[in-house]
């Protein structure tokens, strides 16, 4: 997913993950896009400080499917 696709999905209320479902991408109350490792709360920005480069590869971001599943495994078969 591109940066714009990730932002649009978050704004639309979809659950976005990075690498696996333990990492959730979300917007905080200040409007910052963040990646949080849910088990321990460790958080980094979605992008580097310039806001131009994702902290992860585009292919590693995915939207959670229904019932907590993920669409990553479905996309990999395309």
C-alpha positions as CSV (number, residue, x, y, z in Angstrom):
1,X,0.0,0.0,0.0
2,X,1.2,3.5,-0.7
3,X,1.3,6.2,1.9
4,X,-1.8,7.8,0.4
5,X,-3.7,4.4,0.3
6,X,-2.8,3.9,4.0
7,X,-4.0,7.3,5.0
8,X,-7.2,6.9,3.0
9,X,-7.9,3.5,4.6
10,X,-7.3,4.9,8.1
11,X,-9.6,7.9,7.4
12,X,-12.3,5.5,6.2
13,X,-12.2,3.6,9.5
14,X,-10.4,0.5,8.1
15,X,-7.9,-1.3,10.2
16,X,-4.4,-1.2,8.6
17,X,-1.5,-3.4,9.8
18,X,2.2,-3.5,9.0
19,X,4.1,-6.8,8.6
20,X,1.6,-8.8,10.8
21,X,-1.5,-8.1,12.8
22,X,0.6,-7.3,15.9
23,X,1.5,-3.9,14.3
24,X,-1.5,-1.6,13.9
25,X,-1.3,1.6,11.8
26,X,-3.5,4.4,13.2
27,X,-3.8,8.2,13.6
28,X,-3.4,9.7,17.1
29,X,-5.4,12.5,18.6
30,X,-2.8,15.0,17.1
31,X,-3.4,13.7,13.6
32,X,0.0,11.8,13.4
33,X,0.0,8.5,11.5
34,X,1.7,5.9,13.7
35,X,2.6,2.2,13.8
36,X,2.1,0.6,17.2
37,X,3.1,-2.9,18.3
38,X,0.0,-3.8,20.2
39,X,1.5,-6.3,22.7
40,X,3.7,-3.8,24.3
41,X,2.6,-0.4,23.0
42,X,5.9,0.5,21.3
43,X,5.2,3.1,18.7
44,X,7.0,4.7,15.7
45,X,5.9,7.2,13.0
46,X,4.4,5.8,9.8
47,X,7.0,7.8,7.9
48,X,10.5,9.1,8.5
49,X,10.9,12.6,9.9
50,X,10.7,14.2,6.4
51,X,7.2,12.6,6.0
52,X,8.3,11.3,2.6
53,X,9.4,7.7,3.2
54,X,7.4,4.9,4.9
55,X,9.0,3.1,7.9
56,X,8.4,-0.2,6.1
57,X,8.0,-1.5,2.6
58,X,4.7,-0.7,0.8
59,X,4.1,-4.4,0.2
60,X,4.2,-5.0,4.0
61,X,1.1,-2.9,4.8
62,X,-2.4,-4.4,4.5
63,X,-6.0,-3.9,5.5
64,X,-7.5,-6.3,8.0
65,X,-10.2,-8.5,6.6
66,X,-13.5,-9.4,8.2
67,X,-13.4,-11.0,11.6
68,X,-9.8,-10.0,12.3
69,X,-8.4,-11.9,9.4
70,X,-6.1,-10.1,7.0
71,X,-6.1,-9.5,3.3
72,X,-2.4,-9.9,3.0
73,X,-2.6,-13.6,2.5
74,X,-5.3,-13.2,-0.1
75,X,-3.2,-10.6,-2.1
76,X,-0.2,-12.8,-2.1
77,X,-2.0,-15.4,-4.3
78,X,-2.9,-12.8,-7.0
